Amino acid sequence: MGIRTYSKIFELMMRLRANTLWPAMHECTVPFHFVKDARETTEKYGIIIGTSHCEPMTRNSAGEWSYQLNGPYNFVTNSNNVIR
């Protein structure tokens, strides 16, 4: 999804009096903060981006974490790579 799609979603959310979005975090989705102008558009519409997943700080471990380069995304067994 690009910023045009998110803009339409944000317009609909405003009509519904909603202001919080939890973007999908899967291997097939682009991490939200990788979308060009995403931050500026959320500010324009007053949308708050949140996360209720295991990924901290709205990061997408499925889309941003390289298992081959960094090992498992597991703080207990791989904390040196997870906290970088």
Buried (B, 14 or more C-beta within 10 A) or exposed (E): BEBEEBBEBBEEBEEEEEEEBEBBBEEEBBBBBEBEEBEEBBEEBEBEBEBEBEBEEBBBBBBEBEEEEBBEBEEEEEEEBBEE
